[in-house]
Amino acid sequence: MRIAFSVPKERKYIRSGYPSEPLLAEAAARQMDEFQTLTPDINVMLDTLKHELDSSLLDQGQRDKVVFRLLLSQAYRCGV
């Protein structure tokens, strides 16, 4: 995913690049936290994961790793 870093006032060019995965992972984590804050009575991450697993978008062999990441993310978010 290409990200625009700056755009000069004259808009003749854009400075952009492909940042490393940790930046994108942090942005995704913050967005998921925002979604969860908006609907605290529903586990947004779990619902999203369930939908993607049901749609067969994720490889069967990756399910255990993805579920582990979800559990780890939830534990970190809850401060466990």
ZASE-620571 format. One record per atom (N, C-alpha, C): atom name; x, y, z; chain; residue number from 1. Coordinates in Angstrom, 1 decimal, padded with zeros to 4 digits. Layout:
N
<site 'CA'; <X; Y; Z>; 'A'; NUM>
...
// end
This chain:
80
<site 'N'; <000.8; -001.2; 000.0>; 'A'; 1>
<site 'CA'; <000.0; 000.0; 000.0>; 'A'; 1>
<site 'C'; <000.9; 001.2; 000.0>; 'A'; 1>
<site 'N'; <000.7; 002.1; -001.0>; 'A'; 2>
<site 'CA'; <001.5; 003.3; -001.1>; 'A'; 2>
<site 'C'; <000.9; 004.4; -000.2>; 'A'; 2>
<site 'N'; <001.7; 005.1; 000.5>; 'A'; 3>
<site 'CA'; <001.2; 006.2; 001.4>; 'A'; 3>
<site 'C'; <001.8; 007.5; 001.0>; 'A'; 3>
<site 'N'; <001.0; 008.6; 000.9>; 'A'; 4>
<site 'CA'; <001.5; 009.9; 000.6>; 'A'; 4>
<site 'C'; <002.1; 010.5; 001.9>; 'A'; 4>
<site 'N'; <003.4; 010.9; 001.8>; 'A'; 5>
<site 'CA'; <004.0; 011.5; 003.0>; 'A'; 5>
<site 'C'; <003.9; 013.0; 003.0>; 'A'; 5>
<site 'N'; <003.9; 013.6; 001.8>; 'A'; 6>
<site 'CA'; <003.7; 015.1; 001.8>; 'A'; 6>
<site 'C'; <003.3; 015.5; 000.4>; 'A'; 6>
<site 'N'; <002.6; 016.6; 000.3>; 'A'; 7>
<site 'CA'; <002.2; 017.2; -000.9>; 'A'; 7>
<site 'C'; <002.5; 018.7; -000.8>; 'A'; 7>
<site 'N'; <003.4; 019.2; -001.6>; 'A'; 8>
<site 'CA'; <003.7; 020.7; -001.6>; 'A'; 8>
<site 'C'; <002.5; 021.5; -001.9>; 'A'; 8>
<site 'N'; <002.5; 022.8; -001.5>; 'A'; 9>
<site 'CA'; <001.4; 023.7; -001.8>; 'A'; 9>
<site 'C'; <001.1; 023.8; -003.3>; 'A'; 9>
<site 'N'; <002.1; 023.8; -004.1>; 'A'; 10>
<site 'CA'; <001.9; 024.0; -005.6>; 'A'; 10>
<site 'C'; <001.3; 022.7; -006.2>; 'A'; 10>
<site 'N'; <001.4; 021.6; -005.5>; 'A'; 11>
<site 'CA'; <000.8; 020.3; -005.9>; 'A'; 11>
<site 'C'; <001.4; 019.8; -007.2>; 'A'; 11>
<site 'N'; <002.7; 020.0; -007.5>; 'A'; 12>
<site 'CA'; <003.3; 019.6; -008.7>; 'A'; 12>
<site 'C'; <003.8; 018.1; -008.6>; 'A'; 12>
<site 'N'; <004.0; 017.7; -007.4>; 'A'; 13>
<site 'CA'; <004.4; 016.3; -007.1>; 'A'; 13>
<site 'C'; <004.0; 015.9; -005.7>; 'A'; 13>
<site 'N'; <004.1; 014.6; -005.5>; 'A'; 14>
<site 'CA'; <003.8; 014.0; -004.2>; 'A'; 14>
<site 'C'; <004.9; 013.2; -003.7>; 'A'; 14>
<site 'N'; <005.3; 013.3; -002.5>; 'A'; 15>
<site 'CA'; <006.3; 012.4; -001.9>; 'A'; 15>
<site 'C'; <005.6; 011.3; -001.3>; 'A'; 15>
<site 'N'; <005.9; 010.1; -001.8>; 'A'; 16>
<site 'CA'; <005.2; 008.9; -001.3>; 'A'; 16>
<site 'C'; <006.1; 007.7; -001.3>; 'A'; 16>
<site 'N'; <005.6; 006.6; -000.7>; 'A'; 17>
<site 'CA'; <006.5; 005.4; -000.6>; 'A'; 17>
<site 'C'; <005.7; 004.3; 000.0>; 'A'; 17>
<site 'N'; <006.4; 003.2; 000.1>; 'A'; 18>
<site 'CA'; <005.8; 002.0; 000.6>; 'A'; 18>
<site 'C'; <006.4; 001.7; 002.0>; 'A'; 18>
<site 'N'; <005.7; 002.1; 003.1>; 'A'; 19>
<site 'CA'; <006.3; 001.9; 004.4>; 'A'; 19>
<site 'C'; <006.3; 000.4; 004.8>; 'A'; 19>
<site 'N'; <007.0; 000.1; 005.8>; 'A'; 20>
<site 'CA'; <007.1; -001.2; 006.3>; 'A'; 20>
<site 'C'; <005.8; -001.7; 006.9>; 'A'; 20>
<site 'N'; <005.6; -003.0; 007.0>; 'A'; 21>
<site 'CA'; <004.4; -003.6; 007.5>; 'A'; 21>
<site 'C'; <004.0; -003.1; 008.9>; 'A'; 21>
<site 'N'; <005.0; -002.9; 009.8>; 'A'; 22>
<site 'CA'; <004.6; -002.5; 011.2>; 'A'; 22>
<site 'C'; <003.8; -001.2; 011.2>; 'A'; 22>
<site 'N'; <004.1; -000.3; 010.3>; 'A'; 23>
<site 'CA'; <003.3; 001.0; 010.3>; 'A'; 23>
<site 'C'; <001.8; 000.6; 009.9>; 'A'; 23>
<site 'N'; <001.6; -000.2; 008.9>; 'A'; 24>
<site 'CA'; <000.3; -000.6; 008.5>; 'A'; 24>
<site 'C'; <-000.4; -001.4; 009.6>; 'A'; 24>
<site 'N'; <000.3; -002.3; 010.2>; 'A'; 25>
<site 'CA'; <-000.3; -003.0; 011.3>; 'A'; 25>
<site 'C'; <-000.7; -002.1; 012.5>; 'A'; 25>
<site 'N'; <000.1; -001.1; 012.8>; 'A'; 26>
<site 'CA'; <-000.3; -000.2; 013.8>; 'A'; 26>
<site 'C'; <-001.6; 000.6; 013.4>; 'A'; 26>
<site 'N'; <-001.6; 001.0; 012.2>; 'A'; 27>
<site 'CA'; <-002.8; 001.8; 011.7>; 'A'; 27>
<site 'C'; <-004.0; 000.9; 011.8>; 'A'; 27>
<site 'N'; <-003.9; -000.3; 011.4>; 'A'; 28>
<site 'CA'; <-005.0; -001.3; 011.4>; 'A'; 28>
<site 'C'; <-005.5; -001.5; 012.8>; 'A'; 28>
<site 'N'; <-004.5; -001.7; 013.7>; 'A'; 29>
<site 'CA'; <-004.9; -001.9; 015.2>; 'A'; 29>
<site 'C'; <-005.6; -000.7; 015.7>; 'A'; 29>
<site 'N'; <-005.2; 000.5; 015.4>; 'A'; 30>
<site 'CA'; <-005.8; 001.7; 015.9>; 'A'; 30>
<site 'C'; <-007.2; 001.8; 015.4>; 'A'; 30>
<site 'N'; <-007.4; 001.4; 014.1>; 'A'; 31>
<site 'CA'; <-008.7; 001.5; 013.5>; 'A'; 31>
<site 'C'; <-009.7; 000.5; 014.1>; 'A'; 31>
<site 'N'; <-009.2; -000.7; 014.3>; 'A'; 32>
<site 'CA'; <-010.0; -001.8; 015.0>; 'A'; 32>
<site 'C'; <-010.4; -001.3; 016.4>; 'A'; 32>
<site 'N'; <-009.5; -000.7; 017.1>; 'A'; 33>
<site 'CA'; <-009.8; -000.2; 018.4>; 'A'; 33>
<site 'C'; <-010.9; 000.9; 018.4>; 'A'; 33>
<site 'N'; <-010.8; 001.7; 017.4>; 'A'; 34>
<site 'CA'; <-011.8; 002.7; 017.2>; 'A'; 34>
<site 'C'; <-013.2; 002.1; 016.9>; 'A'; 34>
<site 'N'; <-013.2; 001.1; 016.0>; 'A'; 35>
<site 'CA'; <-014.5; 000.4; 015.8>; 'A'; 35>
<site 'C'; <-015.0; -000.2; 017.0>; 'A'; 35>
<site 'N'; <-014.1; -000.8; 017.8>; 'A'; 36>
<site 'CA'; <-014.6; -001.5; 019.1>; 'A'; 36>
<site 'C'; <-015.1; -000.5; 020.1>; 'A'; 36>
<site 'N'; <-014.5; 000.7; 020.1>; 'A'; 37>
<site 'CA'; <-014.9; 001.7; 021.0>; 'A'; 37>
<site 'C'; <-016.3; 002.2; 020.6>; 'A'; 37>
<site 'N'; <-016.6; 002.3; 019.3>; 'A'; 38>
<site 'CA'; <-017.9; 002.7; 018.9>; 'A'; 38>
<site 'C'; <-019.0; 001.8; 019.2>; 'A'; 38>
<site 'N'; <-018.7; 000.5; 019.2>; 'A'; 39>
<site 'CA'; <-019.7; -000.6; 019.6>; 'A'; 39>
<site 'C'; <-019.1; -001.5; 020.6>; 'A'; 39>
<site 'N'; <-019.1; -001.1; 021.9>; 'A'; 40>
<site 'CA'; <-018.4; -001.8; 022.9>; 'A'; 40>
<site 'C'; <-019.1; -003.2; 023.3>; 'A'; 40>
<site 'N'; <-020.4; -003.3; 023.0>; 'A'; 41>
<site 'CA'; <-021.1; -004.5; 023.3>; 'A'; 41>
<site 'C'; <-021.0; -005.6; 022.3>; 'A'; 41>
<site 'N'; <-020.3; -005.3; 021.2>; 'A'; 42>
<site 'CA'; <-020.1; -006.3; 020.1>; 'A'; 42>
<site 'C'; <-018.6; -006.5; 019.9>; 'A'; 42>
<site 'N'; <-018.1; -007.7; 019.8>; 'A'; 43>
<site 'CA'; <-016.7; -007.9; 019.5>; 'A'; 43>
<site 'C'; <-016.5; -007.8; 018.0>; 'A'; 43>
<site 'N'; <-016.1; -006.6; 017.6>; 'A'; 44>
<site 'CA'; <-016.0; -006.3; 016.2>; 'A'; 44>
<site 'C'; <-014.9; -007.2; 015.5>; 'A'; 44>
<site 'N'; <-013.8; -007.4; 016.2>; 'A'; 45>
<site 'CA'; <-012.7; -008.2; 015.6>; 'A'; 45>
<site 'C'; <-013.2; -009.6; 015.4>; 'A'; 45>
<site 'N'; <-013.9; -010.1; 016.4>; 'A'; 46>
<site 'CA'; <-014.4; -011.5; 016.3>; 'A'; 46>
<site 'C'; <-015.4; -011.7; 015.2>; 'A'; 46>
<site 'N'; <-016.3; -010.7; 015.1>; 'A'; 47>
<site 'CA'; <-017.3; -010.7; 014.0>; 'A'; 47>
<site 'C'; <-016.7; -010.6; 012.6>; 'A'; 47>
<site 'N'; <-015.7; -009.8; 012.5>; 'A'; 48>
<site 'CA'; <-015.0; -009.6; 011.2>; 'A'; 48>
<site 'C'; <-014.3; -010.9; 010.8>; 'A'; 48>
<site 'N'; <-013.6; -011.5; 011.8>; 'A'; 49>
<site 'CA'; <-012.9; -012.7; 011.6>; 'A'; 49>
<site 'C'; <-013.8; -013.9; 011.2>; 'A'; 49>
<site 'N'; <-014.9; -014.0; 011.9>; 'A'; 50>
<site 'CA'; <-015.9; -015.0; 011.6>; 'A'; 50>
<site 'C'; <-016.5; -014.8; 010.2>; 'A'; 50>
<site 'N'; <-016.7; -013.6; 009.8>; 'A'; 51>
<site 'CA'; <-017.2; -013.4; 008.4>; 'A'; 51>
<site 'C'; <-016.2; -013.8; 007.4>; 'A'; 51>
<site 'N'; <-015.0; -013.5; 007.6>; 'A'; 52>
<site 'CA'; <-013.9; -013.8; 006.6>; 'A'; 52>
<site 'C'; <-013.6; -015.3; 006.6>; 'A'; 52>
<site 'N'; <-013.7; -016.0; 007.7>; 'A'; 53>
<site 'CA'; <-013.5; -017.4; 007.8>; 'A'; 53>
<site 'C'; <-014.7; -018.1; 007.1>; 'A'; 53>
<site 'N'; <-015.9; -017.6; 007.3>; 'A'; 54>
<site 'CA'; <-017.1; -018.2; 006.6>; 'A'; 54>
<site 'C'; <-017.1; -018.0; 005.1>; 'A'; 54>
<site 'N'; <-016.4; -016.9; 004.7>; 'A'; 55>
<site 'CA'; <-016.4; -016.7; 003.2>; 'A'; 55>
<site 'C'; <-015.3; -017.4; 002.5>; 'A'; 55>
<site 'N'; <-014.5; -018.2; 003.2>; 'A'; 56>
<site 'CA'; <-013.4; -019.0; 002.7>; 'A'; 56>
<site 'C'; <-012.3; -018.1; 002.1>; 'A'; 56>
<site 'N'; <-012.2; -016.8; 002.6>; 'A'; 57>
<site 'CA'; <-011.2; -015.9; 002.1>; 'A'; 57>
<site 'C'; <-009.8; -016.4; 002.6>; 'A'; 57>
<site 'N'; <-009.8; -016.9; 003.9>; 'A'; 58>
<site 'CA'; <-008.6; -017.3; 004.5>; 'A'; 58>
<site 'C'; <-008.3; -018.8; 004.2>; 'A'; 58>
<site 'N'; <-007.0; -019.1; 004.0>; 'A'; 59>
<site 'CA'; <-006.6; -020.4; 003.8>; 'A'; 59>
<site 'C'; <-006.9; -021.3; 005.1>; 'A'; 59>
<site 'N'; <-007.3; -022.5; 004.9>; 'A'; 60>
<site 'CA'; <-007.7; -023.3; 006.1>; 'A'; 60>
<site 'C'; <-006.5; -023.5; 007.0>; 'A'; 60>
<site 'N'; <-005.3; -023.6; 006.4>; 'A'; 61>
<site 'CA'; <-004.1; -023.8; 007.2>; 'A'; 61>
<site 'C'; <-003.7; -022.5; 008.0>; 'A'; 61>
<site 'N'; <-004.2; -021.4; 007.7>; 'A'; 62>
<site 'CA'; <-003.9; -020.2; 008.4>; 'A'; 62>
<site 'C'; <-004.8; -019.8; 009.6>; 'A'; 62>
<site 'N'; <-005.9; -020.6; 009.7>; 'A'; 63>
<site 'CA'; <-006.9; -020.3; 010.7>; 'A'; 63>
<site 'C'; <-006.4; -020.2; 012.1>; 'A'; 63>
<site 'N'; <-005.6; -021.2; 012.5>; 'A'; 64>
<site 'CA'; <-005.1; -021.2; 013.9>; 'A'; 64>
<site 'C'; <-004.2; -020.0; 014.2>; 'A'; 64>
<site 'N'; <-003.4; -019.6; 013.2>; 'A'; 65>
<site 'CA'; <-002.6; -018.4; 013.4>; 'A'; 65>
<site 'C'; <-003.4; -017.1; 013.6>; 'A'; 65>
<site 'N'; <-004.4; -017.0; 012.7>; 'A'; 66>
<site 'CA'; <-005.2; -015.8; 012.8>; 'A'; 66>
<site 'C'; <-006.0; -015.8; 014.1>; 'A'; 66>
<site 'N'; <-006.6; -016.9; 014.5>; 'A'; 67>
<site 'CA'; <-007.3; -016.9; 015.8>; 'A'; 67>
<site 'C'; <-006.4; -016.6; 016.9>; 'A'; 67>
<site 'N'; <-005.1; -017.1; 016.9>; 'A'; 68>
<site 'CA'; <-004.2; -016.8; 017.9>; 'A'; 68>
<site 'C'; <-003.9; -015.3; 018.0>; 'A'; 68>
<site 'N'; <-003.7; -014.7; 016.8>; 'A'; 69>
<site 'CA'; <-003.5; -013.2; 016.7>; 'A'; 69>
<site 'C'; <-004.7; -012.4; 017.3>; 'A'; 69>
<site 'N'; <-005.9; -012.9; 017.0>; 'A'; 70>
<site 'CA'; <-007.1; -012.3; 017.6>; 'A'; 70>
<site 'C'; <-007.0; -012.3; 019.1>; 'A'; 70>
<site 'N'; <-006.8; -013.5; 019.7>; 'A'; 71>
<site 'CA'; <-006.7; -013.7; 021.1>; 'A'; 71>
<site 'C'; <-005.6; -012.8; 021.7>; 'A'; 71>
<site 'N'; <-004.5; -012.7; 021.1>; 'A'; 72>
<site 'CA'; <-003.4; -011.9; 021.6>; 'A'; 72>
<site 'C'; <-003.7; -010.4; 021.5>; 'A'; 72>
<site 'N'; <-004.4; -010.0; 020.4>; 'A'; 73>
<site 'CA'; <-004.8; -008.6; 020.3>; 'A'; 73>
<site 'C'; <-005.8; -008.2; 021.4>; 'A'; 73>
<site 'N'; <-006.8; -009.1; 021.6>; 'A'; 74>
<site 'CA'; <-007.8; -008.9; 022.6>; 'A'; 74>
<site 'C'; <-007.2; -008.8; 024.0>; 'A'; 74>
<site 'N'; <-006.2; -009.7; 024.3>; 'A'; 75>
<site 'CA'; <-005.5; -009.6; 025.6>; 'A'; 75>
<site 'C'; <-004.8; -008.3; 025.8>; 'A'; 75>
<site 'N'; <-004.1; -007.9; 024.7>; 'A'; 76>
<site 'CA'; <-003.3; -006.6; 024.8>; 'A'; 76>
<site 'C'; <-004.3; -005.5; 025.0>; 'A'; 76>
<site 'N'; <-005.4; -005.5; 024.3>; 'A'; 77>
<site 'CA'; <-006.4; -004.4; 024.4>; 'A'; 77>
<site 'C'; <-007.0; -004.3; 025.8>; 'A'; 77>
<site 'N'; <-007.3; -005.5; 026.4>; 'A'; 78>
<site 'CA'; <-007.9; -005.5; 027.7>; 'A'; 78>
<site 'C'; <-006.9; -005.3; 028.8>; 'A'; 78>
<site 'N'; <-005.6; -005.3; 028.5>; 'A'; 79>
<site 'CA'; <-004.6; -005.2; 029.5>; 'A'; 79>
<site 'C'; <-004.3; -006.4; 030.3>; 'A'; 79>
<site 'N'; <-004.5; -007.6; 029.8>; 'A'; 80>
<site 'CA'; <-004.3; -008.8; 030.5>; 'A'; 80>
<site 'C'; <-002.9; -009.1; 030.6>; 'A'; 80>
// end
